[in-house]
Amino acid sequence: MFRKEFVDRRRELEFLDKKYKEKGESAVSMMKKRVWGYKSPLYGRSTGQIFLQPLRFRDLREWFPKAKIEDLVKIYAVCDGIPKYLEFFFWR
């Protein structure tokens, strides 16, 4: 139901997340430090921030109108509400 690339990337992200947690920082805090930190070339250039909310379960019906409810639950369990991950799924 989903592509091999998605599984590979998910494993890679889980590895990186574990690595940063061992150091006592999350991937988000690491990105903030590297992108917006004082030593970053982008320091002071941010003009705003967008705080996105996770995709709601009921919104999956728009992406997969022919899917059964059981399949939607599986997809949501893997994607965890992150719309970008839905690009790795295909529906026959």
N, C-alpha and C positions, 0 to 999 in steps of 0.2 A: 504494500500500500504506500510506502514511501521509499524514496531513493536512497541508495547506498551512500551517496555524498552527504546526505543529511545526518546519517548515523555517524559517519567519520568526523564530521564537523562537530557534532554534539559531543563525541568523545574527546576531541581536541579541546573544546571549550571547558568540559568538565575537568580535564587535566590542568588547564591554566587556572581555573577557579580554585582547585585544590592547592596548587602551587602558591597562589597569592594568600589563601587562607592560612597556610602554614607560616607565612611571613607576618600574619596578623593584619592583612589588608585585603579588601575585596577588589574585584576587577573594576568596579565602578570608581572606588577611591583612587586606584592606580591610574585610571584614565583621566580623572579630574586633575590629579597631580601632574601628569605628563602633558595634558592638553591645555589646562588653564593655570598651571603652576607658575610661580615667579620666574623660574629658569626656562620656561617654555617659550619658543618663538611666537606663539599665539597669545602670550600673556597680555591682557588688557584690550584685546581686539574683539572680544565677545560683545555682541550687541543685544543679546537676549537669550532666553532659554525656553524650550518647549517641554513641558512635562506631559508625556503621553501616558494614557491609562491603558491597561491590558485589554485585549479584545474580550468582549463578553461571549459567553457560550452561545447565547441565542443568535449572535451575529454569524456564526459558522454556517447557518442555513443559507445565507447569501453566497458564500463561497462554494458550498457543496449542496445544491438544491435537491439532488437525487439521493443523497446519502441517508442511510438508516441511522436512527438515534444511537445505536450501539457504536457505529463507526465514528460518529461525531464525538462521542465521549472519548474514544481512543485517540482521535486526532487532537482533541483539546488537552488530553492528559500529556501528550508528547510536546505539544506547542506551548503549553502553559500560558496561553493568552498572548503570545508574541506573534503579530501578524506576519512578520518577515519569514518565519518558519513555515508558514502555509505554502510558500512558493516551492517547497521541496516535496509537496504532495501532488499526486495526480489522481484523477478519478476516471474510471472507465465507464 
